[in-house]
Amino acid sequence: LNEHWQQEWRHFQSGQGRALRHRLEAGFLLGDLTDNLRFQRVSGTLEDGRQISGVLLKPEQWLWRGEPGSTQKLSYRIGTDDGGDDDERPSWIKEYEPFQFARYPVTVQEWRWFVESGGYDPSAPWWASAGEAAIKWANEYGGASRRPWILEDTRFSNGLQPIMGISWFEALAYAHWSQLLQRFLPAASGTAAGAPAGRIELPTEVRWE
């Protein structure tokens, strides 16, 4: 098997590439096997005794916008002063602090860990951080027993497919859960190498821009 992968790597390095069908098949297989090339498993115990486990992107899978560790704000012009729609004029300048973006959207395998780690328990601290409206939503939509339908739909449930059908409140809770999980990253995954520093949160419209 090792020899086979070495051959594949040499083929890749040669620039010949692979047929799209083969690439998709390889991706689905890696999703079934659990991708440990880009993700690392993390687990720990919170102050209240609650145990959480999950997978997080490895440090090199995060991209910086701005200089790592810098406190100098950046600026970005939004809109236009020439042409465009009415709601795009006039342009304006938005300042923002350096931040990081994950290279990939949250995957099904990441969300499964969230679910199995008690992710939908409305009494969990990540729901408290998400706010009262989020807790109300969690209680109304199944509470701790909730399991998103997409995890059972074979069309969309491969481990490396992006998670879909998730509400804003679920996404907020997941971000806070990931923030807590980050505490237990091994020391070798320090933020200097690129691991997420500071808060993990949903991107704003300005960050998408």
ChimeraX attribute file (.defattr): number of C-alpha atoms within 10 A of each C-alpha:
attribute: neighborCount
match mode: 1-to-1
recipient: residues
	/A:1	6
	/A:2	7
	/A:3	8
	/A:4	9
	/A:5	10
	/A:6	11
	/A:7	12
	/A:8	14
	/A:9	11
	/A:10	12
	/A:11	13
	/A:12	12
	/A:13	10
	/A:14	9
	/A:15	8
	/A:16	9
	/A:17	11
	/A:18	12
	/A:19	8
	/A:20	9
	/A:21	9
	/A:22	10
	/A:23	12
	/A:24	12
	/A:25	11
	/A:26	12
	/A:27	17
	/A:28	16
	/A:29	15
	/A:30	16
	/A:31	19
	/A:32	14
	/A:33	12
	/A:34	15
	/A:35	16
	/A:36	14
	/A:37	9
	/A:38	14
	/A:39	17
	/A:40	16
	/A:41	17
	/A:42	16
	/A:43	18
	/A:44	17
	/A:45	14
	/A:46	14
	/A:47	7
	/A:48	8
	/A:49	8
	/A:50	12
	/A:51	13
	/A:52	21
	/A:53	19
	/A:54	23
	/A:55	23
	/A:56	21
	/A:57	20
	/A:58	20
	/A:59	20
	/A:60	14
	/A:61	16
	/A:62	18
	/A:63	16
	/A:64	15
	/A:65	14
	/A:66	16
	/A:67	14
	/A:68	16
	/A:69	12
	/A:70	10
	/A:71	11
	/A:72	11
	/A:73	12
	/A:74	13
	/A:75	10
	/A:76	13
	/A:77	12
	/A:78	15
	/A:79	18
	/A:80	15
	/A:81	11
	/A:82	10
	/A:83	10
	/A:84	11
	/A:85	10
	/A:86	9
	/A:87	9
	/A:88	14
	/A:89	14
	/A:90	14
	/A:91	13
	/A:92	12
	/A:93	10
	/A:94	12
	/A:95	12
	/A:96	16
	/A:97	13
	/A:98	16
	/A:99	21
	/A:100	20
	/A:101	17
	/A:102	16
	/A:103	11
	/A:104	12
	/A:105	11
	/A:106	18
	/A:107	17
	/A:108	21
	/A:109	23
	/A:110	21
	/A:111	20
	/A:112	19
	/A:113	16
	/A:114	20
	/A:115	18
	/A:116	13
	/A:117	17
	/A:118	19
	/A:119	26
	/A:120	25
	/A:121	19
	/A:122	20
	/A:123	15
	/A:124	17
	/A:125	17
	/A:126	23
	/A:127	26
	/A:128	15
	/A:129	15
	/A:130	20
	/A:131	13
	/A:132	11
	/A:133	11
	/A:134	22
	/A:135	24
	/A:136	14
	/A:137	15
	/A:138	22
	/A:139	16
	/A:140	9
	/A:141	13
	/A:142	13
	/A:143	18
	/A:144	16
	/A:145	14
	/A:146	15
	/A:147	16
	/A:148	15
	/A:149	12
	/A:150	16
	/A:151	18
	/A:152	11
	/A:153	10
	/A:154	8
	/A:155	9
	/A:156	16
	/A:157	21
	/A:158	24
	/A:159	23
	/A:160	23
	/A:161	17
	/A:162	16
	/A:163	21
	/A:164	15
	/A:165	9
	/A:166	11
	/A:167	10
	/A:168	12
	/A:169	18
	/A:170	18
	/A:171	16
	/A:172	20
	/A:173	27
	/A:174	25
	/A:175	20
	/A:176	21
	/A:177	24
	/A:178	22
	/A:179	18
	/A:180	19
	/A:181	22
	/A:182	23
	/A:183	14
	/A:184	17
	/A:185	19
	/A:186	12
	/A:187	8
	/A:188	9
	/A:189	17
	/A:190	13
	/A:191	15
	/A:192	12
	/A:193	13
	/A:194	17
	/A:195	22
	/A:196	26
	/A:197	15
	/A:198	11
	/A:199	13
	/A:200	19
	/A:201	14
	/A:202	14
	/A:203	12
	/A:204	8
	/A:205	7
	/A:206	12
	/A:207	13
	/A:208	7
	/A:209	10
